[in-house]
Amino acid sequence: MINPSRHGLTPEHLADIEQAREHIAAELPDLVARERRMREAAEENTFSGELRRAIHAGDRDLISLAEVVGTTPIHLSEFLAGDRTLRSDVLDRLVSVLGARLVVSTHSASS
């Protein structure tokens, strides 16, 4: 490991670095769990799962996508993690913006 003091860092800088490391270490378990939830939500064999996959595959960032479809980045992020549903009008706009197509198929029950 490189000795930071040999690279001209002051004790204050070293303290800031250590504080940042502690902050990252404290956040890491929550971030890992959120990433796992996002992966699981995108793998769902549901309409929402399909939509999540389309969002992940798209080229828009979360902030601009949320703005275009009329929701907040936080709500969209929570939807991606499976922690929130979105209103039907927002879902409709997402489908449109992503260039996706919703296909509804009805199956009759066998007698």
C-alpha positions as CSV (number, residue, x, y, z in Angstrom):
1,M,0.0,0.0,0.0
2,I,1.2,3.5,-0.8
3,N,2.0,5.7,2.2
4,P,-0.3,8.8,1.6
5,S,1.9,11.0,3.8
6,R,4.8,10.5,1.3
7,H,2.6,12.1,-1.4
8,G,2.2,15.4,0.3
9,L,-1.2,14.8,1.9
10,T,-1.8,16.8,5.1
11,P,-3.2,15.2,8.2
12,E,-6.5,16.9,7.5
13,H,-6.6,15.3,4.0
14,L,-5.8,11.9,5.5
15,A,-8.6,12.4,8.1
16,D,-11.0,13.3,5.3
17,I,-10.0,10.2,3.3
18,E,-10.5,8.0,6.4
19,Q,-13.9,9.6,7.0
20,A,-14.9,9.0,3.4
21,R,-13.8,5.3,3.6
22,E,-15.9,4.8,6.8
23,H,-18.9,6.4,5.1
24,I,-18.5,4.1,2.0
25,A,-18.1,1.1,4.3
26,A,-21.3,2.0,6.1
27,E,-23.3,2.4,2.9
28,L,-21.9,-0.6,1.1
29,P,-24.3,-3.3,2.5
30,D,-27.4,-1.2,1.6
31,L,-26.1,-0.6,-1.9
32,V,-25.3,-4.3,-2.4
33,A,-28.8,-5.2,-1.2
34,R,-30.4,-2.6,-3.5
35,E,-28.4,-3.9,-6.5
36,R,-29.6,-7.4,-5.7
37,R,-33.3,-6.2,-5.5
38,M,-32.9,-4.4,-8.8
39,R,-31.5,-7.5,-10.5
40,E,-34.3,-9.7,-9.1
41,A,-37.0,-7.2,-10.0
42,A,-35.7,-7.0,-13.6
43,E,-35.7,-10.8,-13.8
44,E,-39.4,-11.0,-13.0
45,N,-41.5,-12.7,-15.6
46,T,-44.0,-9.9,-15.5
47,F,-45.0,-6.7,-17.4
48,S,-43.1,-4.7,-14.8
49,G,-40.0,-7.0,-15.2
50,E,-40.1,-6.5,-19.0
51,L,-40.4,-2.8,-18.6
52,R,-37.5,-2.7,-16.1
53,R,-35.3,-4.7,-18.6
54,A,-36.2,-2.2,-21.3
55,I,-35.2,0.7,-19.1
56,H,-31.9,-0.9,-18.2
57,A,-31.3,-1.6,-21.9
58,G,-32.1,1.9,-23.0
59,D,-29.7,4.7,-23.5
60,R,-31.4,7.3,-21.3
61,D,-30.1,8.2,-17.8
62,L,-32.6,7.9,-14.9
63,I,-32.9,11.6,-14.4
64,S,-33.9,12.5,-18.0
65,L,-36.1,9.4,-18.3
66,A,-38.0,10.3,-15.2
67,E,-38.4,13.9,-16.4
68,V,-39.8,12.8,-19.8
69,V,-42.3,10.4,-18.3
70,G,-43.5,12.8,-15.6
71,T,-42.2,11.2,-12.4
72,T,-39.2,11.7,-10.1
73,P,-35.9,9.9,-10.4
74,I,-36.5,8.5,-6.9
75,H,-39.8,7.0,-7.9
76,L,-38.3,5.5,-11.0
77,S,-35.4,4.1,-9.1
78,E,-37.7,2.6,-6.5
79,F,-39.7,1.0,-9.4
80,L,-36.5,-0.5,-10.8
81,A,-35.7,-2.0,-7.4
82,G,-39.2,-3.4,-7.1
83,D,-40.0,-1.2,-4.1
84,R,-42.7,0.9,-5.8
85,T,-45.3,0.7,-8.4
86,L,-45.9,3.4,-10.9
87,R,-49.2,5.0,-12.0
88,S,-50.7,3.7,-15.2
89,D,-50.2,7.0,-17.0
90,V,-46.5,6.9,-16.1
91,L,-46.3,3.3,-17.3
92,D,-47.9,4.3,-20.6
93,R,-45.4,7.1,-21.2
94,L,-42.5,4.7,-20.3
95,V,-43.7,2.2,-22.9
96,S,-43.9,5.0,-25.5
97,V,-40.6,6.7,-24.7
98,L,-38.8,3.3,-24.7
99,G,-40.3,2.4,-28.0
100,A,-41.8,-0.7,-26.5
101,R,-45.0,-2.3,-27.4
102,L,-47.6,-3.7,-25.0
103,V,-49.2,-6.9,-26.3
104,V,-52.2,-8.2,-24.4
105,S,-53.2,-11.8,-25.0
106,T,-56.2,-13.4,-23.4
107,H,-56.3,-17.1,-22.7
108,S,-59.6,-18.8,-22.2
109,A,-59.9,-21.4,-19.4
110,S,-60.2,-25.0,-20.5
111,S,-63.5,-26.6,-19.6
